[in-house]
Amino acid sequence: MEKIKNQSFSPITLHDWQVKAEASLKGKNIKSLTNGTYENIILKPLYTRKDEFQVPDYSGASDFRRGIYPLGYITNKWKVAQQFPYKTSEELKEKLHEAIKKGQEALSFIISEELIETNDGLLSVLEGLYNRYPLAINTRGWHTRMSAVLAKMAEAENQSDQITGYMGSDPISLFVEDGVVSREFIDEWKISVIQTDKKLPSLCTILIDTIPYHNGGASVVQELGIAMATGVYYLDTLQEDEMELNQILKKMVFQFSIGSNFFMEIAKLRAARVLWNRITQLYGTKDESCKMIISAETSNFTKSIQDPYVNLLRAGNEAFAAVLGGVQYLHVAPYNSLTGSTPFSERIARNTQLILQHEALLEKVIDPAGGSWYVEKMTNELAEKAWGYFQQIESLGGILNVLTSNWLQNEIKTVFDKKILDIQTRKHSIVGTNVYADLNENHHSFLKKDKKSLFACGTYSLTNMESIPVRRLAEPYESLRSKAKNLEEKTGSIPLVGMLCLEGIKEHKSRLDFMKGFFAAGGLTTVVSDPNLTLAGAKKFILESSTSYFCFCGTNEQYELTGHGLLSSLKSEFPNHHFYLAGLPEECTQIQWESEGIEQFIHAKTNCYETLYTILTNMEVNTVEETKA
């Protein structure tokens, strides 16, 4: 035992690690493991003590990166704040009461016009609960009405001091969604905030909602910079009406959507607190009001309609990141929220948080991400870049000016275009959508929600600007799957691509598997020929296949031995058929392949979406022409 206790290991240097890593990479340089992000942050393959920054010794200290409470969730655990879809106030009331019995910890729901058409409906929902559980509600355009109803109810029952949580609105985020700006609406909102502060002193009423920007495709740096600029705008605007600075700060809640980049999202929330602490200090505040209250929800931007059960894993990953990042309120979207949630999926979503609390025991750990060289380095880099972006927004006149000039919309669109290109080329994967697509699953339809413009009533004078549309990464491939489904319904047969296998299974299998996955992403089924295909076998296979689209599959060597002759003969006999080649041949032979009839080389760097869109569009055109004939 003494020998074991006294055993030591020779120190390993960074160079030693690099040598070992490059041996595993089979000749590739260690730099090949370095990646860039949409935030222009370079991610290294290894972080060491040299990357360490001086950070607070405990949560609730200094810049609040490690959290806003000294004992973290041990004394102030995050609130399970699930939102429920509903059609009537009676249904919402029933769902809330049932959820509270099963772990719900905050009153959270989406405000609808139907809910507040009559005060009785809202009163019925809140009755018996509003003074026992914190609120977690984005009032959107109904802030004044909601606040008045709640204040009247609380005053009648002498419960005004017992109303906690947040019931707030972010006018600027509403402008972003509708593509208009109204100074009158902001003035109305300010009056409501000030009046509600007097009637419900413990309730937060100012929301900084970054979700519309996230759903538009913004980078994390943009989200953070926008959040800071919006917060500063509200600080300045409300101080003009002589509301005290500390009182404004205490009324603020920041709302973030949590994406799929696990460590980046943890660092995002930590950096947000660092940035807000810096801003509040510049305003001359150093007390409890510097602390940033964060409400978060799992991302809509990352979810897919196809293979919806994968959304369970995505939401779990995002919820985990939110908790490690230190949120105060959290909503986990049901896995099928895009197509219409069910009581089962809503229960699973709620239980995701309960597992993190009671089984993963995250409520028992103070700042579990603290001290990670990787997370701390990323937190600092995000804070630095987001501070620069915030300053850029301010130099251009502030958040409203960059929106009315459409500068911010164009900035976000640039980042979104990069993200969507990576999805189209499959540089980034969406499991079940652009990779590992399941062609046997049932077709799912997007649940369209009637969205009424808050400013269509004509009550306010408006300045037009570009809106930031709600986007999702999976949408291009979902549109392809719909195209394929429509083709199947029109023709009565599944859209096919034939695979012409030139060699034995062992030789062509890797490329065949790649091509099956490639075409499946667009809803195209592959039909496979016999191996070691001859000219006679290829002609027979083509004649028996109900498609005019075929792809050669084999090794580069076999392509050169038999491929050219086989292609020339097939193209001569089937001139209207379309032929593709799996892989990318040597540049010197590409012109020859194209002259012989190959329409495209399909390989790992091919734009999968554009290729599949072209094939499906041609199939649609051919179907129309055949119908006319």
N, C-alpha and C positions, 0 to 999 in steps of 0.2 A: 504493500500500500504506500509506503514511504517513497518507493521508487516512482510510483505513478504520480504522487503528489509533486515530486521534484522534477518531473519530466518537463522539458521545454522544447519549443519548436523554433527553428531558425526563422528570422523575419523574412517576409516576402515583399519584395519591392514592386513598384508599378511596372518596371521593365520585365520582371519575372512573369507577372500576370499577362502582359502583352505577348510575350513569347509563347506562353501556354495557350492563350486565346487564338493567336494566329495559326498555331498548329492545328487547332480544332476547326479553323476556318479553311483549311486545306489550301493555303497559299494566298488567301485574300489578306489585304492589309487591314489592320485594326480600325483604320478610319472608315472602312465600309460599314461599321456598326454605328457610325454617327448619323443622326437624323435631324432634320429641321422641322419646325412646327409652323403653323399658320400665324403664330405670334412672333416669328423671326427669332426664335430661341433655338440654339443648337443643343441637342441632347447628346451627351457623351455616353459611351458604353459603360463607364465606371466612374463613380464619384467617391472621393476619398476625404480624409480629414483636411486636406489642403483646400477643399471647397467649403469648409465650415465657416459660418458667419457667427458673430456674437449675437445670441438670441436671449430673450428674457429667461430667467431661471424657472419661472412658473407661469401657469395660466393666469390671466387677469392682470398681468404686469406690463409695464412699458408700452409697447406699441400694439398690444392685444392680438398679435399674430397667433398666439397659442390659445386664444379664447378670451372671453370677457369676464369669466368667473374664476376665482382662485382654485376652486375644487371642481371645475368643469361640470359635467353632467351628474356628478355625485350629489350636488346640492341643487342644481338647476338643469334638470334633464330636458332634452328637446321634446316638443309637443307633437304627438301624432295628430296631424291636421288634414285628414282626408277630405277631399271634396266629393260630393255625390251628384250625379245627374238626377233630375227629377222632372216631373211634368206638372205636379200640383203641390201646393203647400202641405197638404195632408201626407203626400208621399214623402216629402222632404222631412217632415216632422217624425214620421215613423222610422225613416232611415237613420236620422240623428240619434234618436233614443235607443235604437237597436245597436248602433255602432258604439255608443258610449258604454253599453253593457259589455262590449267585446274589445275594449282597448282604446277607443277614440278619446283624445285628450283636449281637443279644441273644437269650437264650433266653426266649421269651415264649409262654405258652399258658394257656388257661383250665383251671383245676383241676376235674376231675370226680370223682365218687365212685368211678366205675369205675376210674379211673387209680390211685387209692391203695388200692383194696381189697386189693391184694397189693403188698408192697414191691418185688418183682421188677420189676413194670411200670414204676414210677417210676425205679428204679435203671437199668433198661435205657434209658430215655429220656435220662437225664442222663449216663450213662456216656460218658467221653471228651470231654464238652463242658463240663460244669459248672465246670471250673477254667480253661477257655480263653476263655469268653465270659461277659459279665455276665448276671445273671438280671434279668428284668423280669416278675415274677409277682405277681398279686393272689391270695393263698392263701385268701381268703374265710374259710369256717369250718373250713378244714383246716390252719390255721397250725401248731398243735402237732405234728400228724402229719408234715407236710411238713418242718418244721425238724428233727425228730428223725431222719428218714430221711437228709436231706442232711448233717447233722452227723456221723452214724455213717459215712456213705460217705466224707466228707472226712477224718475222723479215721483211718479204715482206710488211706487212701492218703496220709496226712500232707499234706493240701492245705487245711487249715482256713483258713490265711491268704490263700489264693488265690481264695476265693469272694467275688465282688464283685457290684455291682448291688443289686437289692432283691427281697426275697421277703417281702412284708408283708401285713397285714390291717388293716381298719378295722371294728371291731365295731359302731360307731354306724351306719355306712352299711348294715350287714347288718340292724340293727334297723329302719331306715327301710324297707327292702325287705319285711321280713316283718311289720311292724306290732307288734313286741314289744320289750321291753327286759329284759335279763338281767344283773344285777350279777355273778352267778356266772360268766357267760361272760367278762365283762371281767376278773375276777380270774384266770381261767384263761389268758386272753390275756396279761396282765401277766407271769405266771410264765414263759410261753413266750418273751416278748420278752427278759426278763432272762437266761434260760438260753441262748438262742440267741446273745445278745451275747457271752457268755463262750466259747462254742464256735466261733462264726463271727464274729470281731471286725470283719471288713471288709464285712459284709453289712448292708444297711439292712432293718429289719424292721417299722417303724411306718409305716403308710400312712394318709394323709388323703385319702379318696376322695369327691370331690364329684359324681361322675357320676350317682348316683341322684337328686340334686337337680336337676341339669341336665336329665335325662330326664323329670323331673316337671314341667318348665316354668319353673324358677326364672330370675330375672333375673341378670345378671352381678354386680350388687351383692349379691344374696342368696348367690350361689355363693361370692363372696369372703368375706363376713361369716361364713358357715357354716364355710368352711375355716379361718379364723382361730380361731373359737370351738372347733372340734374339736381343732385343734392345741394350743390352750391347755389344754383338758381333759386331753389326753394328757400334756402337760408336768407338770401338777399331779398327775395320778394316778400317774405313774411316779416322780415325786420323793417321793411318800409312801412308796414302797417303797425309798427311799434309792438310787435310780439317779441318777447325777450328771447335772446339767443339760446340760452340753456333750455328754455321751455320748448323751443322749436326742435332742438336736438333730441329731447326726450320723447318727442312725438313721432320720430322718424323710424321707419322700418324699410330695409332694403330687401327686394325680392329678386332672387336669381333662379335661373333654370340650370340644372346640373347635367352636363353632357357626358359623353362616353369615355373621354380621355381621363382615366381614373386619377392619376397623380396631378395632372394639370388642374382638374376641378378642385382637388383638395387645396392646392396652392392658390387657386383663384379666390377662394373664400378667406384664406389667411391673408393674402395680399390686399383684399378689400378692406379688412380691418386696419391694416397698416396704413393704407392710403387715407382712410377716413379719419384716423387718429391724427395724421399729419395735418389734414385740412382743419380739423377742429382746433388744433393747437395754434395754427396760423390765425384763427379767429379769436384766439385768446382764451379758450376754454380748456380746463384741465381736470374737471371733476368727472362724476359718473356719466354725465351726458355725452362724453366722448365715445362711449361704447356703442358699437354697431349691432343692432338687432337684425338678424337675418332670417327671412322666410324663404324656403327653397321648395322646388318641385322638380321631379324627374323630367327629362327633356322630351318634348314632342318631336323635335327636330331629328332625333336619332331613331325614331320608331318606324316600324314597317307594317304594312297591311298584310303582306304575304308572310306565311310562317309566323303567326302572331305569338306563339308560345315563346319564341326567342326573346320577345319583349320582356318576358319575366326576368330573364337573365340580365338584360340591359338595365331594367329598372332597379334590380337588386344591386348591380354594380354602381349605379348612379346614387342610390340611396346610401350605400356604404360610404361613398366619397363625400356626400353631403354631411353625414354624421361625423366622419373624421375631420372634416373641414370646420366643424363647430357651429351648426345652425341651431336656431331656436324653435323653428316650426318647419314641418316637412310634410309634403303631399307626394305620395307615390302613385303614379297613374296606373290604372289597371292595364293588363297586357293587351286587351282588345278595345281600348278606349277609342281608337280610330274608327272602328266598325260598330261600336255600341257595346258598352260594358254590361255585365250581368251581375247579379248578387254574388255569384261565385267569384268572379274576377275582382270585384270590389273587396271581398273578404280577403282574398290572397294578397292584394295590394296592401291592405292594412296590416296583415300578418307579417309582411316583409319587414316592416318597422319593428313589430313586436319581437320578432326573432332577433333582430339586431340589438334590441334592448335586453331581452331576458335570456336568450340562448347564447348569443355572441358576447353578451355582458358588456357592451360598449358604454352603457350608462355607469359602469363601475370604473372606467379608465379615464384618467385626465390627460387630454391631448396625446392620443396614441401616435400621431404622426410627428410629434415634436422630436427634434434632434436628428431626424433623417437628413443626411447631407444632401441627398437628391431633392427632397421636398423643400428644404430650407433655401437651397440655391435657386430653385425654380420660383419660390415665393419672392425672393429678392429681385430676380430678373423680371418677373411679371410686374411687381410694384414699380420698378424703375421705368419700364417701358410704358406702363399704363399712366404713370405720372406725366411722362412726356406727351402722351396722347391727350390727356386731360388739358395740359397747357396749350396744346395745339388747338383744341376746341375753344378754349377761352380766348386765345389770340385771334380767332376768327369771329369773335363776338358772342360766344356762349352757345349753349345747347339749342336754343330756338333759332338762332341765326344759321347754324350749320344744317339745320333741318329745312328751313324755308329756302335756303339756297340749294338744297338737294346735295350738298357736299357729303354729308354723312351717309345718305342713301347710296351714293356712288361708291363710297369707301367700303361699305358693308357688302355691296354687290360684287366688288372686286374679290373680296375674300371668299364669298360664296361661290363664285365662278371657279376659284382654285379648288375648293372642296368638292364641287360637283364633278370637275374634270377628273379628280383622283378616284371618285366613285365610278365614273364612266369607264375609266381605263383599268379599274380594279386594282389600282395602287393601294386603295383602302377598301376593306371588305365590309359588306353587310351580309352577315350569315343568313342564309335562307332567301336572300334577294339577289345579290350579284355574284355570290358564291354559294355552293351547296343548296341550290334551289330545288324544291320538291315539286315536281310536275304533277304528282298524284293528289296534292291537297286540293280541297275545295276552293273555288274562287271566292274571294272576299271583296265586298264593295265598301267604299269609303262612306262613312256616315256624314252626310251633308247637314250642316246646322244653319238654320236661317239666322243670318247675322244682319241685324238692323244697324244702320249708321246712327250714332248718338247725336249727330249734328244735322240730320236730314230734316228735322222738324222746322228749320228756318228761324229758330229763336235767336240764334247768334249770328253776328257778322263774321265771315270766315275769310282766311287767306289760304289759298290752295298751295299744296306742295305734293311731292311724290310720297305715297305711302310705302311702308316696308312690308311686303307680302309675307304671309305665313308660308314657310317652305319646309320641306323635309328631304333628307338625302336620298331616301328610297324612291321618291316619286318617278324619276325617269324609268326605272326598271318596272315599276308598277304599271306605268302606261304601256310598256311593251307587253306585259302579261295580259293586259286588257285587249290590246291589239290581237294577240294570239287567240284569246278566248273568243273575240268577235269573229275572227276568221273561221274558227272551228264551228261556230254557230251558223255562219253563212254557208259554208261548204259541206258541213256534216262530217268532216274529217279533221284530225289533228294536224297542225302544221309540222312538216317533217323536213329534216336534212339527212341525206344519205351519207354514210361514212364508207369510203372506198379504202379498204385496208390492204396495203401492198405486201405486207410481210406477216410472219407468225405473230401470235398473241404477245409473246415476250418482247418482240421488237416494237410493236406499234401501241402497246397498252398505255404507256405514259401519255402519249399524245392523244390517244383516243379518250382517255379519262378527262384530259384537259378540255378537249372539244365538247364532250358531253356536258360538262359543267358550264362551258362558255355559252352554248346554245340554250341550255336550260334556263339561264338567267333571263332570256327573252320569251320563255314559254314554248320554245321549239324542242320537239322530241327528236332524238337521233335514232335512225335505223341503221344497223351495222351489217356490212357485207361479210362473207366468209373471208378468212385470212388468206394470204398468199394469192391475191386476186390476179387472174389472167384477163386478157382482153375479152374473151368469150364470157367469162364469169362476170366481168364488170358490165357488159352489155345486158346480160340476163338480169343482173341485180337492178340496173337502172330501169329496165322495162317493167319489172315487177314492183317497183317502188312508186308510190303515189306522190311524187314530188319531182321538181326539176332543179333542186338544189343539192349539190354533192360536194364533199370535201375529201381530198386525198389525205391519207394518214399513214405514216411510216417514218423510217429514218432518212436522214439527208443522203446517205449512201444509196439507199434503194430508190429514192426519188431520181437520182442521176442515172441509175442503171436501167430502170424500167418506166419511170414516171413520165418522161417526155414523150415517149412513143405511145404510151397508153392514153395520155391526155390528148395528143393530136388526133388519134383515131376516134376517141369518144366525142371530141368537140366537132369533128367532121360529121359524125353520124347524128349527133344531137346538138345542132348549132344554137338552139334557143335555150339550152340548159345552162345553168350557172355552176362554175367550178371554183373551189377554194383549195388552199393548200395549208395544212397544219404545220406551223413552224416558219422560220425566216431563213430562206436559203442564202448562200453567199451572194453578195451584191453583184458580182459579175454574171450570175446566172438569172437574176431576177427579171431582166428585160426579155430573155428568152421564154421564161415561164409565162409572162404576161402576153407575149405575142402568140403563144400557143393556146391561150384561152383562160389562164388563171385570173380571176377578177380581184382576188385579194389574198395576201399572206396573213394568216391568223396566228398570233403568238402572244406572249405574255404582256407586251407593251401595246397591243392593239386596243383602240378605243372600242370596248365591247358594246357599249350602248349604241354608238353610231353605226357599227356594223350590223347589229341586230335590227336596228330601226330601218336601215336600208333594205334588208332582206324582207322584213315583214311588210314594209310599204310596197315593195315590188310584188309580193304575194297578193296584197290587196288589189293592186292595179290589174294583175293577171286574172284575178277572180272576177272583177268587174267586166273585163274584156270578154272573158269566157261566157259570162251571163248574157251580155249583149249579143254575142254570136249565137 
